[in-house]
């Protein structure tokens, strides 16, 4: 049998070759759904995996010819390592990775870069070497229909590589022909420059959130954007004394552990305006509630209830839950190429739901009691200044006549009871409900808590009047103390109550 016959028989068994056309596939690789901020985050993953301590993201504005570089001082790559890193699919997602590796598919450098520009040059050097550079130019690949890397001329003279010359080792990625970033922009157009700067701000916010656990604490790294350091954004406000951290719960999954830590953030009244503004995050307080999925400390999903049947609602906005997964569970969590999607495995969905319900309940309790009327309890019906009375399915708001201060006033023979009742009636009938609803919908966090703008002396005086009113009605000190501790006005002023009773004991 001839060689040609052998080839024919083999072809009948294996079928025809179906190699992808480079000119078609390389354009398709641009459509993975990256945007600018997720693309840059993907490249920073590579820098962190290369043990970089300093990472520099620089944007050069020149209208349509703008460019971007990402430079790090990591361990760098040999020529062989560089060429392999430039190869689409350089690693299989089935390969076992080092526990700290942030990579996944061996596509990130290429797909992230192709999604934003048509020309990507990577220069890298290991310690003791002068370095090597290679370029993907999409137009060249399409023209030749070959997976052909370009060796750039005089790469050492490229201005965007200047920073790395001071490093013993490291890597720089240069994006040119940035059609997805600067399309239609003109060098002298102020609006285009503002739009370009807005994109830079979005990148800074995203990196601040995505890598916040790398940007703080022992062994932290530094990320700079156009020379300015990126500050970490902690979605859990974990260092604030009023943040509630619910016990960390390890959940076993496929011989690994998923660590889940629920947090309930402080109410607006417990933090400064600056803290409140910063804690709102890129998407705002309401949209930032939910689960935060981390893979090797790198944030994948920020603020999502993961299709577990919960909705994002105003009174749950203080609930944020941290979930830590190792990279060995990537397939179970269906991590995508962009590392921006994660889906919980069926085995732990019930645990996630249980912890979500617990966290949402606690967050709702904190949200609702601040300046709001809450349900009656065993404390009695004199605890609340306002009552809700429903008539003909319409709620009306009445001042509670059994409230100690109101009752004391109405039983005082030295005052004109008719005028007091007229005053109370006038207040009840003119509550600006429409204005309150409108203001609350525009800015729900602007409602003040009880006594938020009062001095300690004023609050102390109110406690004293409350105490004397109950004393007149025959209550003992221990009974008054119990009522004060539960009373809605005094929930946040327990220290002042203790001081007040301590002074009374000393005076007696």
N, C-alpha and C positions, 0 to 999 in steps of 0.2 A: 504494500500500500504506500502510495506516494505521500510526501510531506503535505502537499496541497489537500489530499484526501483526509489526512489527519486533522488539519485545520478546519476543514468543512464539517467533519464529524463532531469536533469539539464545539464549533459554533452552534451546531444544532442542539447540543446538550445545554450550553451556557446561555445561548441567546446572543443578541447583538450588544455591542458596547453602546452606552448612552451617556457619554461624558457631557457634563453641562457646558454650554457655550459661555465662555468667559464674558463676552460683551453683554449677554443677557443677564447672567447671574449677578454680575457685579452691580448692575443697576438695581436688581431686586434686593440686594443686601442693604440698600439704602432705606428700605421700607419696613424696618423692624419696629417702628413706632417711637424711636428716641426723639426727645427734644434736646435743646442745648444743655440744660442743667443735668439731665440724666446721662447724656453722653460724656460730659466732663466727669461726673461722678464715677462712671465706669472706668475711665482712664486713671482716676485717682486710686481706685481699687488696685490696679496694677502697681502703682507706686508704693502703696502700703504693703502689698505682698512682697515687694522688692526691698522692704525694710527701710524705706525712706523716712527721714526725720523732718525734712523740710520739702514742701511741695509748693511750686509757684505757678499760678495760672495768670497769664498775661494776655490782655486783649489789645490789639493794635488797630486803631480805627483809621481807615483810609477809604471810606465809601464802600463801593462794591469790592475793592481789593483789600478789605480788612483781613486780618489773620489772628490766629489764637495759638498760644503755646502752653504746654503743660510740662514743667521741668521738675525733676526730683533729684535728690542726692542719694538714691538707693544704690544697690550693689551693681547695677548696670548689666549689660549682656555682651557676650562674645559675638563675633560675626555670625557664627552658626546659630546661637540663641536668638539673635536679632532676626535673621531670615525666618526662623521657625515661628517667632512671635508675629511676623508679618503674614504668615500663611493662614488663610481662612480655615478654621477648624484645626488649629494647632494642637489642641488637646480634646480628647473625647470626654463628654460629661459622665461616662461610665468609669473613667479612671478614678482611682482613689487619690484624693488630694490631701495635702498636709492640713491638719486641723485649723491652722490660722489662715489658709489660703482663701482669698476673697473671689477668685475666679470661678467659672462654672463650665462654659461651653467651648472655650478657646476661640471665641468670636469677638469678644468685647472691644479690643483695640480696633479691629477692622470695622465692625458694624457701627460702633459709636462714631468713628471718624468718618466713614463713608456717608453716614446719615447727615453730616453737617457740611462736608466739603468734598471737592473733587480731587484734591491733591493732598496727600498725607506723607510727610517725611518724618522718619524716626532716626534720631542719632543717639547712640549709646556707647558708653565706655566702661570697662571694668578697671579696677585699680591697676596702675602700671601700664595702661594702654592709651593710645591717642584717640581711639574710638572709631566707629563705623557708622555709616548712614545709608538708608535705603528709602525709596519712595514708591508709593502707589499713586499713579495718576490715572484716574478713571478714563480720561479721554484717550490716553495712550493704549490702555487695555482694549478699549472698544475699537480703536483704529487697527490694532494688530490682531485682535481677537485671541490674545494669549495672556496667561497669568504671568506677566513679565514685570519684575521689579526693576526700578531705575536706580543706577548708582549716581547720585547727584555730584555735580562738579564743584570742587572747592567748598565742601560743606563746612569747613572751618571758618569760612568768611561770611556765612549766613548770620545776619545780625541777631536773629531770634535764638541762636545757639550761644550767644555770648555768655550767658549766666553759667552754663555748665562748664565752661573753661576753668572756673575757679574750684570745681569739685574734683575730688580724687576719682569718683565714680558717679554714675547716674545716667539718666535717660531724659531726652526731651522729645516731645511730639509736637510737630508743627502742622497746623491746618492752613492751607491756602486754597484759593478758589472757593471761598466760603459761601457758595450760592444759597445754602439753606439758612444762613445767618444774616448775610448782608445784601441779599438780592434787592436790586432797585435803589440801594442807598447811594447818595452822592456826597462826596467829600465835604463840600461847602454847605451842606444843608443842615441847619441847626436841629430841625425836627428829626432827621435821620440819626444825628448824633445822640439826641435825647433817647430815641428808641433803642439805640445800641447800648446806652448806659443803663436803661431799664432792664435789658436782658442781663447785664452784668449783675445788677442788684438781685435779680431772681436766682442767678447762679449762686451768689453769696448766701442767700437765705437757704437754698437747698443744701449746700455743702455744710452749712452750720448745723442743720438738722440731721442730715444723713450720717455725718461723721462725728457727731458731738461726743461720743464716748471715746474716740481717738484723740480729740482735741483737749481733753481734760484729764487730770489725775496723773498717776505715776507713769512714766514712759510715754507721755503725750507726744503727738506730732504737731507740726505747724503747717497750716495752709495759708498762703497769701494770694490775694487777688489784686493784681496791679500794685503790689507792694504793701497792701493793707492786710493785716491779719484777720482771718475769719474767726469770730468768737463762737464758742459752742452754744447751741440752743438745746437745753434740757427740757423735753416736753413734760416731764413729771415734776418740775420744780422741786426736785428731791432734797435739796439742801435747806428748803424753807421749813421753819419749825411748825407751821400750820398745815403742811402737807401730811395726809394720812397714808402711810404705806401699809397695806394689808399684807399679812404674812406670805412670804414667797412660797410657792407650791410647785414642787418638781413632779412632772407627769412623765411616766415611762412610755417610750414609743420606739419600737424596733431595736431594743437593746440600747437605746440612747435615752437621754433625758431632755425634755422640754421644760425650761424653767419659766414660770409665769408669776409676775409680781403686779398686783393691782395697786393703783394709786388713786386717791381722791384729792384733787387740788384744793387749795384754799379759796374761800369765797372772796369776791372783789374787796370786801371791806377789811379783809385780813392782810392784804398786800398793798404795796404802793401802786400808784397809777403807772409808774414806769415798769414795775414787775408785771402788772396786769397786761399792759400793752405788749410786752415782750413774750409773755407766756401764751398769748393768743396764737402765736405761730403764723406760718405763711398763709394758712387757710381760714384763720379766725377761730374763736373759742368753740363755736357750735360744731364746725366741721372737723376740729382736731380731736373730738372725743372718740373713744373706741380703742381698738387693739393697735399696738405698735410691734411689728414683727422685726426682730433683729437676727441676722445670720452672721455669726462670728463678730458680734458687736456692731456690725454695719446695718443701718436701718434700711429695710426693704419697703415696708408698708407703714404709713403714718396716719393714724386716725381712721379706722375702718371697723365696722362690726362684722366683717368677713362673711356676709350673707348668712348669718346665724339666726335671722328672724328679728333683729332689733333695729329700730329706727333712730336716727339722730334727732333728738329733741332737746329743747332749750334746758329743761331741768336735769338733763344727764350730762351737761357739757363739762362738768368737773371730773368725769370718769375717764381715766386713761390707764391702759393695762399693757405692761411690758411683757413680751414673749421672746425668749432666747432660744434659738435653734442652732444646732451644729450643721456644718456643710454636708455631713454624711446623710442628712435627711432631706436633701434637695429634691429628690424625686418624689418623696411622699408629700412634700408641700408644693409640688408643681412650680418650682421657681422658674421664671421665664428668663429669656436672654438678657433683658434689660435690668433684671433684678429689681423689678418694680411691682411684681405680682407674686402673691403667695396664697395658697388655698389650704386651709386646715384639713388634715387627713380625717377620715370618718371616725377613727378610733378615739380621737380626743375632742370631738365636737361637743359631746355632752359636758365634758369638763370645762371647756371654754364657755359654754352657755351658762353653766352654774356660776362660774366666777364673774361672768358679765352681769348676771342678775344681781349678785351680791354687791358688786362695785356700783352699778347703776342705782341700787337702792340707797346705798350710803351717800352717793353724790346727790341724789334727789332730796334726801333728808336735809343735807346742808344747804342746798339751794333754796328749798321751800321755806325753811324757818326764818330766813333772813328777811325781816320786814314784811312777812306775810302772815295771814291768819292760818293757823293749823288746827288739826282736829283736837277736840276736847279729850281730856284724859281723866284719870281718877283724881287729879288735883282739884277738880271743882270748876264751877262755871264763873268764878270771879277772876280767872287768870288772864283773860283777854280783854283788851280795851274795846275791841270791835267785835260785833256779832254779824253773821250773815243770816238774813231771814228771807226765805223764798216765798213769794206770793204770785200766783198765776204764772208760775215758771219763770218769774223774773227775780233775780237776787237784789235785795236792798241791804244797805249797810247801816247798822245802828250802833250807837255807843252803848256799851254794856252797863246798865244801871247798877249791876251788882259788883262792878269793879270797885275795889276798896276806896280809891280816891273819889270816884263819882258818888258812891253810896254815902261816904262820909260827908261830902258836900251837901247832898240832898237831905241829910238828917241833921244838918247844922241849923239851929233855930236863929242864928245871927245873920243868915243870908236870906235873900228874897228867892224862895223856891220857884215862884212863877217865872222869874227872869232866867233862872238857871235852866229850867226846862225848855224855855223858849230858845235859849242859846244852844242847848244840845240839839234841839230840833232843827235849828237853822244850820248847824254844822252838818247834820246828817243829810239834809235835803240838798246841800250844795257841794257834796263831795265831787271833785272834778274827775269823774270816772273816765269820760271820753279822753281827756287830756292825759290821764295816767296810762290808759291803754295805748294811746298814740306814742307817748314818750317811751314806754316800755318796749314797744315793737321796734322803734328806731334804735334804741340803745338799752337793752335789757339790764346791763350791768351798772347803769347810772343811778338806780334807785338806792337811796341811802338806807343803811341799817338803823335800828333804833338807837338814838343818842350818838350817832356817828359824828355829828358836828358839835356835840356838847362837851364842855370841860368836865374834868373829874369832880370838881366842886359841885357843878350842877347835877351830875348823876348822883353824887353822894347825898345832896339835899333831897332829891327825888326819893331815894331809898328811905331817908328819914321820915318823910311825909307818909310814905307807904306803910312803914313800920307803925307809926303812931295811929294811923287809921285802923289798922288791924288790931292794935292793942286796945283801942276803944271798944272794939267788938268782942273783947274777951279772949282773944287768942294768946296762947303762951309763946314765949320766945322761940322755943323749938318748932312750934307749928308755923310761926311767921317765917323762920329761917327756911323751912321746907318749901313754903309757898314762894319765897323770894328766889330760891335756887331754881325753881321750875318756871318762874314767871317769864313770859316771852320778852318783856322789856330788858330783863337782866341776864339773859343767857350768856352774854359776853363780858359780864362785869362781876364774876364770882369773886375776884380778888377784893374788889371794893366792898362787897357784902361781908367778907371775912373781916376786913378792917373795921367796918361799922360795928359789927357785933363784938369784936374784941374791945373796942373803945367803950361800948356800953357795959361790958363786964367789968372793965377797970373802974368806970365811974360808979358802979354799984358797990 
